[in-house]
Amino acid sequence: MMKRAMIFTIGLCFLAGFVAVPVFGQSSDYELHRRIEQLEKRLGLYEKAGKEKEAPKWTDNITLNGTVEFDYEYAGDSDVSDNTVNDSTSDLKVGTLELGLGIEFHEVATASVVLKAEDIGDSDDSTNDDVFVDEAIITLQRQGFPLYFVGGKRTQPFGYFASNLINDPITQDLYEISKTGATVGWTPGVLNMDISLTAYRGEILADKAEEAGLGFTRDKSAGYTATNDVSSFIANITAYCLKDCMSFAVFFDSEPGDGNRNETIGGTFHYSIETINLDLDAEFIASVNRENAVNEEEAKESAGFLAAAYQMTEPLQLALRYEYFDDDVPGDQAGTLEYRFSLGATYKLFEKAPFVCNLKGEYRKSNYENAPGTDDDLNEFFARLAIEF
């Protein structure tokens, strides 16, 4: 793990040296601030040519957006944990069906609701076709006032998971926290800084590595009962500079556990070089403390990625990503991911406001721990036709 951490640190230093100033990723809270400012402008009085100022209609305070994604997936091996089986597998499905609704109640109060269905038609399990509430939040913030509040279900501000590829980065698979929570934030007005504290209920991160399907398992002691109190929290500091082209964030999460609390820390980096149409991203997240199982210290897993996206022409973007996972378990484990490379492209087929249609492709090569009787690599190809509005 120390060797991988050193390699990752060197990579971050290289990026930082390349851009001359250290920086990190995008903040969902900061995006909310900008959205609120836009909503506040729309809520103001509008002056029409030759007419007196008048209040907007209630329909002017509602916005709709959505996405439909049609996916093709191919894998060169259906089971990397068994090297005696080497048959390919493929599938067609609706990867994402999403509909979002934004409501501007007042100059200080807005709401957002997002309904989503994922992986529709990729199996005989009808639950895959279920529509669920992906986001339902209320935001309170007055323009020029440094404090704000966000309450409801959303992806909480731990990790930023920047991606220009079809598949989510490994940090999102492992550390995304999609829960109902309450966030109190402060924007002091220095470097567009955003400092927030979020509270929620539940134990999420200790089990995410196992749920991500990377071959990692955690031995939890029998008889442990999950907490029924709001006792998990996230601290996040995000800052922006150079007209928001550069940004950085650090974040810390603490959840109750079986014995010790589960504590996880991470950082995100982003830099956009507009002169050459190049975006650079990096993210590293690691557990610093994990609960005990049968009086033995749990493994402290970590993961990270380095990524670049180049806008070659107006309709064509190329993207490259390297990501790794360290399970902190001695020896080679069957089916446990070590690292992977992804190469992808996005081509804009057409755009007619407010609709955009993109065609995406991605090749991904994954390498696994070389345990006896298992495969140590996997080749995959993904294609997506997406319409957004």
C-alpha positions as CSV (number, residue, x, y, z in Angstrom):
1,M,0.0,0.0,0.0
2,M,2.9,2.4,0.9
3,K,4.4,1.8,-2.6
4,R,1.1,2.6,-4.4
5,A,0.6,5.6,-2.2
6,M,4.1,6.9,-3.1
7,I,3.4,6.3,-6.8
8,F,0.1,8.1,-6.6
9,T,1.7,11.0,-4.7
10,I,4.4,11.3,-7.3
11,G,1.6,11.5,-10.0
12,L,-0.1,14.3,-8.1
13,C,3.2,16.2,-7.7
14,F,3.8,15.8,-11.4
15,L,0.4,17.3,-12.2
16,A,0.9,20.0,-9.7
17,G,4.3,20.9,-11.2
18,F,2.8,20.8,-14.7
19,V,0.1,23.4,-13.8
20,A,2.4,25.4,-11.5
21,V,-0.2,25.7,-8.7
22,P,-1.8,22.9,-6.6
23,V,-5.5,22.4,-7.2
24,F,-8.5,20.0,-6.9
25,G,-12.1,18.9,-8.2
26,Q,-15.5,20.2,-8.5
27,S,-17.9,20.8,-5.6
28,S,-21.5,20.0,-5.7
29,D,-22.1,22.6,-3.0
30,Y,-20.4,25.3,-5.0
31,E,-22.5,24.3,-8.1
32,L,-25.6,24.7,-5.9
33,H,-24.4,28.3,-5.1
34,R,-24.2,29.1,-8.8
35,R,-27.5,27.5,-9.5
36,I,-29.1,29.6,-6.7
37,E,-27.6,32.8,-8.1
38,Q,-29.1,32.0,-11.5
39,L,-32.5,31.3,-9.9
40,E,-32.4,34.5,-7.9
41,K,-31.9,36.5,-11.1
42,R,-34.8,34.7,-12.7
43,L,-37.0,35.5,-9.7
44,G,-36.3,39.2,-10.0
45,L,-38.7,41.6,-11.9
46,Y,-38.4,41.3,-15.6
47,E,-38.8,44.4,-17.8
48,K,-40.4,43.8,-21.1
49,A,-40.0,46.2,-24.1
50,G,-42.6,48.9,-23.9
51,K,-44.2,47.5,-20.8
52,E,-43.9,48.0,-17.0
53,K,-42.0,45.6,-14.9
54,E,-44.0,42.6,-13.9
55,A,-43.5,39.4,-11.8
56,P,-42.7,36.2,-13.6
57,K,-45.3,33.5,-14.0
58,W,-45.1,30.5,-11.7
59,T,-44.2,28.4,-14.7
60,D,-41.0,30.5,-15.1
61,N,-39.8,29.1,-11.7
62,I,-39.9,25.5,-12.8
63,T,-37.1,23.8,-14.9
64,L,-37.0,20.3,-16.3
65,N,-34.0,18.3,-17.4
66,G,-33.4,14.6,-18.2
67,T,-31.3,11.9,-19.7
68,V,-31.9,8.7,-21.7
69,E,-28.8,6.4,-22.2
70,F,-28.8,3.3,-24.4
71,D,-25.8,1.0,-23.6
72,Y,-23.9,-1.9,-25.1
73,E,-21.4,-3.8,-22.9
74,Y,-18.9,-6.5,-23.9
75,A,-16.5,-8.4,-21.6
76,G,-13.9,-10.8,-22.8
77,D,-14.4,-13.1,-19.8
78,S,-17.5,-13.8,-17.8
79,D,-15.6,-14.9,-14.6
80,V,-12.1,-13.7,-13.9
81,S,-12.0,-15.7,-10.6
82,D,-11.9,-19.0,-12.7
83,N,-9.3,-19.3,-15.4
84,T,-10.8,-22.5,-16.7
85,V,-13.7,-20.5,-18.1
86,N,-12.9,-18.1,-20.8
87,D,-16.2,-17.2,-22.5
88,S,-17.2,-13.7,-23.5
89,T,-20.4,-12.0,-22.5
90,S,-22.3,-9.0,-23.8
91,D,-25.5,-7.1,-23.1
92,L,-27.9,-4.3,-24.3
93,K,-29.7,-2.1,-21.8
94,V,-31.0,1.3,-20.9
95,G,-28.1,2.4,-18.7
96,T,-29.9,5.5,-17.2
97,L,-33.3,7.0,-17.4
98,E,-33.4,10.3,-15.5
99,L,-35.9,13.1,-15.0
100,G,-35.1,16.2,-12.9
101,L,-37.3,18.9,-11.6
102,G,-36.1,22.2,-10.2
103,I,-38.5,24.6,-8.3
104,E,-37.8,28.2,-7.3
105,F,-40.0,28.9,-4.3
106,H,-38.5,32.1,-3.2
107,E,-35.3,34.2,-3.6
108,V,-33.7,32.1,-0.7
109,A,-35.4,28.8,-1.1
110,T,-35.2,26.3,-4.0
111,A,-35.9,22.5,-4.3
112,S,-34.6,19.8,-6.7
113,V,-36.1,16.4,-7.3
114,V,-34.5,13.7,-9.6
115,L,-36.1,10.5,-10.5
116,K,-34.0,7.7,-12.0
117,A,-33.9,4.1,-13.2
118,E,-30.7,2.3,-14.0
119,D,-29.6,-0.8,-15.9
120,I,-33.1,-1.4,-17.4
121,G,-33.4,-4.7,-19.3
122,D,-30.0,-6.2,-18.4
123,S,-31.4,-9.2,-16.5
124,D,-34.6,-11.0,-15.7
125,D,-34.8,-9.2,-12.3
126,S,-37.7,-6.8,-12.6
127,T,-36.4,-4.7,-9.7
128,N,-33.8,-3.3,-12.1
129,D,-36.6,-1.5,-13.9
130,D,-37.8,0.3,-10.8
131,V,-37.8,4.1,-10.7
132,F,-36.3,5.5,-7.5
133,V,-35.7,9.0,-6.1
134,D,-32.1,9.8,-6.7
135,E,-32.2,13.3,-5.3
136,A,-34.7,15.3,-3.3
137,I,-33.3,18.4,-1.6
138,I,-34.2,21.8,-0.3
139,T,-31.6,24.6,-0.4
140,L,-31.7,27.8,1.7
141,Q,-29.3,30.6,0.8
142,R,-29.5,34.3,0.4
143,Q,-27.3,36.0,-2.1
144,G,-24.4,37.8,-0.4
145,F,-25.0,35.9,2.9
146,P,-22.1,33.5,3.7
147,L,-24.2,30.7,5.4
148,Y,-26.4,28.2,3.6
149,F,-28.3,25.0,4.3
150,V,-28.9,21.9,2.1
151,G,-31.2,19.2,3.4
152,G,-32.5,16.0,1.8
153,K,-31.3,12.9,-0.2
154,R,-28.4,13.5,-2.6
155,T,-24.8,12.4,-3.2
156,Q,-23.3,14.0,-0.1
157,P,-20.1,16.1,-0.4
158,F,-17.5,13.3,0.1
159,G,-15.6,12.8,-3.1
160,Y,-16.3,14.5,-6.5
161,F,-15.8,11.6,-8.9
162,A,-15.0,13.6,-12.1
163,S,-15.4,11.5,-15.2
164,N,-15.4,12.0,-19.0
165,L,-15.9,8.3,-19.7
166,I,-18.9,5.9,-19.7
167,N,-18.0,4.2,-16.5
168,D,-17.7,5.9,-13.1
169,P,-14.3,6.2,-11.5
170,I,-13.3,3.6,-8.9
171,T,-13.5,6.2,-6.1
172,Q,-17.2,6.6,-6.8
173,D,-17.9,2.8,-6.8
174,L,-16.2,2.6,-3.4
175,Y,-17.0,5.9,-1.6
176,E,-20.1,7.5,-2.9
177,I,-22.5,8.3,-0.1
178,S,-26.1,8.7,-1.4
179,K,-28.1,9.3,1.7
180,T,-30.5,11.7,3.3
181,G,-28.4,14.3,5.2
182,A,-28.3,17.8,6.4
183,T,-25.5,20.2,5.4
184,V,-24.6,23.5,6.9
185,G,-22.0,25.5,4.8
186,W,-20.0,28.7,5.0
187,T,-18.6,30.6,2.1
188,P,-16.1,33.1,3.6
189,G,-15.3,34.9,0.3
190,V,-11.7,33.8,0.0
191,L,-10.6,31.7,-3.0
192,N,-14.3,31.0,-3.5
193,M,-13.9,28.7,-0.5
194,D,-16.7,26.5,0.6
195,I,-16.5,24.9,4.1
196,S,-19.3,22.5,5.1
197,L,-20.3,20.0,7.7
198,T,-22.9,17.3,6.9
199,A,-24.7,14.9,9.2
200,Y,-26.5,11.7,8.2
201,R,-27.5,8.3,9.7
202,G,-25.9,5.0,8.8
203,E,-22.8,2.9,8.2
204,I,-21.9,3.1,4.5
205,L,-18.2,3.2,3.7
206,A,-17.1,0.1,5.7
207,D,-19.1,-2.1,3.4
208,K,-18.8,-0.2,0.0
209,A,-15.6,-2.0,-1.0
210,E,-17.4,-5.3,-0.7
211,E,-20.5,-4.1,-2.6
212,A,-18.4,-2.6,-5.4
213,G,-17.6,-6.1,-6.8
214,L,-13.8,-5.7,-6.8
215,G,-13.2,-9.0,-5.0
216,F,-12.8,-7.5,-1.6
217,T,-14.6,-8.9,1.4
218,R,-14.8,-7.8,5.0
219,D,-15.3,-10.1,8.0
220,K,-17.8,-8.4,10.3
221,S,-18.3,-9.9,13.7
222,A,-21.6,-11.6,14.5
223,G,-24.2,-9.8,16.5
224,Y,-23.3,-6.3,15.5
225,T,-26.3,-4.0,15.3
226,A,-26.3,-0.9,13.1
227,T,-26.8,2.4,14.8
228,N,-30.2,4.0,14.8
229,D,-28.9,7.6,15.5
230,V,-27.7,10.4,13.3
231,S,-24.1,9.9,14.2
232,S,-22.2,10.0,10.9
233,F,-20.7,13.2,9.6
234,I,-18.6,14.7,6.7
235,A,-16.3,17.7,6.9
236,N,-15.4,19.2,3.5
237,I,-13.3,22.2,2.4
238,T,-13.3,23.2,-1.3
239,A,-11.5,26.2,-2.8
240,Y,-11.3,27.6,-6.4
241,C,-8.9,30.0,-8.1
242,L,-7.8,31.3,-11.5
243,K,-11.4,32.0,-12.5
244,D,-12.5,28.5,-11.3
245,C,-10.1,26.8,-13.8
246,M,-8.2,25.4,-10.8
247,S,-9.7,23.9,-7.6
248,F,-8.9,21.6,-4.8
249,A,-10.9,19.9,-2.0
250,V,-10.1,17.8,1.1
251,F,-12.8,15.8,2.9
252,F,-13.2,13.6,6.0
253,D,-15.9,11.1,6.9
254,S,-16.6,9.4,10.2
255,E,-19.2,6.6,10.8
256,P,-20.0,4.4,13.8
257,G,-18.6,0.8,13.6
258,D,-18.2,-2.4,15.4
259,G,-15.7,-1.2,18.1
260,N,-13.8,1.6,16.3
261,R,-15.4,4.3,14.2
262,N,-14.9,4.0,10.5
263,E,-12.9,7.0,9.3
264,T,-12.0,7.9,5.7
265,I,-10.2,10.8,4.2
266,G,-9.6,12.0,0.7
267,G,-8.6,14.8,-1.7
268,T,-9.5,15.8,-5.2
269,F,-7.7,17.8,-7.8
270,H,-8.9,19.6,-11.0
271,Y,-7.3,21.9,-13.5
272,S,-8.6,23.1,-16.9
273,I,-6.1,24.4,-19.4
274,E,-8.4,26.4,-21.7
275,T,-5.7,27.3,-24.2
276,I,-5.2,23.7,-25.3
277,N,-8.7,22.4,-24.3
278,L,-7.2,20.0,-21.7
279,D,-8.8,18.9,-18.4
280,L,-6.7,17.2,-15.7
281,D,-8.3,15.4,-12.7
282,A,-7.0,13.3,-9.8
283,E,-8.6,11.8,-6.7
284,F,-7.3,9.7,-3.8
285,I,-9.4,8.3,-0.9
286,A,-8.2,6.0,1.8
287,S,-9.5,4.6,5.1
288,V,-7.6,5.7,8.1
289,N,-9.5,3.7,10.7
290,R,-11.8,0.6,10.3
291,E,-13.9,-1.3,12.8
292,N,-12.6,-4.4,14.4
293,A,-13.8,-7.9,13.5
294,V,-13.3,-10.7,16.0
295,N,-10.8,-8.5,17.9
296,E,-8.6,-8.2,14.8
297,E,-7.8,-4.9,13.0
298,E,-9.6,-4.5,9.7
299,A,-7.8,-3.9,6.4
300,K,-7.6,-0.3,5.5
301,E,-8.3,-0.1,1.8
302,S,-7.5,2.8,-0.6
303,A,-8.2,3.8,-4.1
304,G,-7.5,6.6,-6.6
305,F,-7.3,7.8,-10.2
306,L,-5.5,10.1,-12.6
307,A,-7.4,11.3,-15.6
308,A,-7.1,13.6,-18.6
309,A,-9.7,14.8,-21.2
310,Y,-8.7,16.5,-24.5
311,Q,-11.2,18.4,-26.6
312,M,-9.7,17.5,-30.0
313,T,-12.4,19.3,-32.1
314,E,-15.7,20.9,-31.4
315,P,-17.7,17.6,-31.5
316,L,-14.9,15.2,-30.4
317,Q,-13.4,14.6,-27.0
318,L,-10.8,12.0,-26.0
319,A,-10.4,10.8,-22.4
320,L,-7.8,8.6,-20.6
321,R,-7.9,7.3,-17.0
322,Y,-5.6,5.2,-14.8
323,E,-7.1,4.0,-11.5
324,Y,-6.0,1.6,-8.8
325,F,-7.3,-0.3,-5.7
326,D,-5.3,-1.5,-2.7
327,D,-7.2,-3.9,-0.4
328,D,-4.5,-3.9,2.2
329,V,-4.7,-7.7,2.5
330,P,-1.5,-9.7,2.4
331,G,-1.0,-12.0,-0.6
332,D,-3.0,-12.3,-3.8
333,Q,-6.8,-12.6,-3.5
334,A,-9.0,-14.2,-6.2
335,G,-10.8,-11.7,-8.3
336,T,-9.4,-8.6,-6.5
337,L,-8.7,-5.6,-8.7
338,E,-5.2,-4.1,-8.7
339,Y,-5.4,-1.4,-11.4
340,R,-7.1,-0.6,-14.7
341,F,-6.7,1.7,-17.7
342,S,-9.5,3.2,-19.7
343,L,-9.5,5.0,-23.0
344,G,-12.7,6.6,-24.4
345,A,-14.1,9.1,-26.8
346,T,-17.3,11.2,-27.0
347,Y,-18.7,12.5,-30.3
348,K,-21.5,15.1,-30.3
349,L,-23.9,13.9,-33.0
350,F,-26.1,16.9,-32.9
351,E,-27.2,19.7,-30.6
352,K,-30.4,21.7,-30.9
353,A,-31.2,23.6,-27.7
354,P,-32.1,22.3,-25.2
355,F,-31.3,18.8,-26.6
356,V,-27.9,17.2,-27.1
357,C,-27.1,13.8,-28.5
358,N,-23.8,12.1,-27.8
359,L,-22.2,8.9,-29.0
360,K,-19.6,7.5,-26.6
361,G,-17.2,4.6,-26.6
362,E,-14.8,3.2,-24.0
363,Y,-12.2,0.5,-23.9
364,R,-11.1,-0.7,-20.4
365,K,-8.4,-3.2,-19.4
366,S,-8.4,-4.4,-15.8
367,N,-5.6,-6.2,-14.0
368,Y,-6.3,-8.4,-11.0
369,E,-4.2,-10.0,-8.2
370,N,-2.6,-13.1,-9.7
371,A,-4.1,-15.8,-7.3
372,P,-3.8,-19.5,-8.4
373,G,-6.6,-20.6,-10.7
374,T,-7.8,-17.1,-11.6
375,D,-7.4,-14.8,-14.5
376,D,-5.2,-11.7,-14.0
377,D,-6.7,-9.4,-16.6
378,L,-10.0,-8.5,-18.3
379,N,-10.7,-6.6,-21.5
380,E,-14.1,-4.8,-21.8
381,F,-15.7,-2.5,-24.4
382,F,-18.6,-0.1,-23.8
383,A,-20.7,2.0,-26.1
384,R,-23.5,4.5,-25.3
385,L,-26.0,6.6,-27.2
386,A,-27.2,9.4,-24.9
387,I,-29.8,12.2,-25.3
388,E,-29.8,14.9,-22.7
389,F,-32.0,18.0,-22.2
